Amino acid sequence: MSKIDNASAYDSGIYDSNIVNVLPYYTEFHAQVMDLVKTMGLNAPEWLDTGCGTGTLALRALSENNSIRFTLADPSAQMLEQARAKTGDKASYVNCGSHELSFENKFDVVTAIQSHHYYDKPGREQAVKHCYDALKEGGVFVTFENIKMSTEASDAIGLKRWENFLSKSFDQEEVKRHIDRRGVEVFPITIEEHLKLLKECGFASVNVLWQSYLQAGFWAIK
Ligand SMILES: C[S@@+](CC[C@H](N)C(=O)[O-])C[C@H]1O[C@@H](n2cnc3c(N)ncnc32)[C@H](O)[C@@H]1O
């Protein structure tokens, strides 16, 4: 794992072709974000995507609305390069993790899609707080994250469902590699813990956007 050029399970150059087979409904995460932002009437938003990865969300958003002013952040220089190849001068780029963001009251939208599950509890709190600080008053934070089910028994069922999904595309060894990252390289928390964290960071309105398998989306207004 140490050779991989970012914290995800795949090198930046093969991330896009693999991620759709790792996370059920991956493309739906981005569709949900777009639907929410459009519904909120944000026509030319200043938008920070932290943990942008290869820039897939930004590319999709720009293809629907060319007026969005994107800032893309990621601690992996290689991921950021992949993003730059997709969005070029349509975005500006920041090479840092969410806990290192230093924006204040700048953005209408901040997104963090599958990028905060590498943090321990204090690190995650710091990351979300920095996303909060980066937003203007009334701005929206949208995040999708790996989740833990509310009991060990239901978590085991959730894991089995994910294992079945992974097995459609990967051999047994690769499936095990993904499952074994949980609790070692990625640290999912429950939906209740996500909502509590968002409230503790100061968001005025905290909501679930979407949930299936072991992923959930949340949106919160500053
Ligand atoms: C699973 S990928 C998700 C990428 C992208 N958001 C997407 O929707 O495909 C996780 C991304 O989070 C980035 N990442 C890792 N640690 C991070 C941190 N501390 N803060 C922000 N992003 C981080 C990784 O470099 C990687 O690009």
The ligand as an SDF file (V2000), in Angstrom:
LIG
                    3D

 27 29  0  0  0  0  0  0  0  0999 V2000
  -11.5400    8.0220   -2.3620 C   0  0  0  0  0  0  0  0  0  0  0  0
  -10.7170    9.4320   -3.0100 S   0  0  0  0  0  0  0  0  0  0  0  0
  -12.1090   10.5260   -3.3590 C   0  0  0  0  0  0  0  0  0  0  0  0
  -11.7850   11.4910   -4.4590 C   0  0  0  0  0  0  0  0  0  0  0  0
  -12.9230   12.3530   -4.9810 C   0  0  0  0  0  0  0  0  0  0  0  0
  -13.4840   13.2020   -3.9660 N   0  0  0  0  0  0  0  0  0  0  0  0
  -13.9960   11.5350   -5.6350 C   0  0  0  0  0  0  0  0  0  0  0  0
  -15.2010   11.8300   -5.4420 O   0  0  0  0  0  0  0  0  0  0  0  0
  -13.6730   10.6250   -6.4090 O   0  0  0  0  0  0  0  0  0  0  0  0
  -10.0310   10.1430   -1.5630 C   0  0  0  0  0  0  0  0  0  0  0  0
   -9.2570   11.4350   -1.8170 C   0  0  0  0  0  0  0  0  0  0  0  0
   -9.0420   12.0730   -0.5480 O   0  0  0  0  0  0  0  0  0  0  0  0
   -7.7540   12.5810   -0.5410 C   0  0  0  0  0  0  0  0  0  0  0  0
   -7.3360   12.7570    0.8620 N   0  0  0  0  0  0  0  0  0  0  0  0
   -6.5740   11.9670    1.6250 C   0  0  0  0  0  0  0  0  0  0  0  0
   -6.3810   12.5110    2.8360 N   0  0  0  0  0  0  0  0  0  0  0  0
   -7.0580   13.6860    2.8270 C   0  0  0  0  0  0  0  0  0  0  0  0
   -7.2120   14.7340    3.7620 C   0  0  0  0  0  0  0  0  0  0  0  0
   -6.6200   14.6740    4.9430 N   0  0  0  0  0  0  0  0  0  0  0  0
   -7.9400   15.8130    3.4220 N   0  0  0  0  0  0  0  0  0  0  0  0
   -8.5180   15.8860    2.1940 C   0  0  0  0  0  0  0  0  0  0  0  0
   -8.3960   14.9270    1.2690 N   0  0  0  0  0  0  0  0  0  0  0  0
   -7.6750   13.8470    1.5650 C   0  0  0  0  0  0  0  0  0  0  0  0
   -6.9310   11.5810   -1.3050 C   0  0  0  0  0  0  0  0  0  0  0  0
   -5.6900   12.1110   -1.7570 O   0  0  0  0  0  0  0  0  0  0  0  0
   -7.8880   11.2290   -2.4330 C   0  0  0  0  0  0  0  0  0  0  0  0
   -7.7120   12.0790   -3.5300 O   0  0  0  0  0  0  0  0  0  0  0  0
  1  2  1  0
  2  3  1  0
  2 10  1  0
  3  4  1  0
  4  5  1  0
  5  6  1  0
  5  7  1  0
  7  8  2  0
  7  9  1  0
 10 11  1  0
 11 12  1  0
 11 26  1  0
 12 13  1  0
 13 14  1  0
 13 24  1  0
 14 15  1  0
 14 23  1  0
 15 16  2  0
 16 17  1  0
 17 18  1  0
 17 23  2  0
 18 19  1  0
 18 20  2  0
 20 21  1  0
 21 22  2  0
 22 23  1  0
 24 25  1  0
 24 26  1  0
 26 27  1  0
M  CHG  2   2   1   9  -1
M  END
$$$$
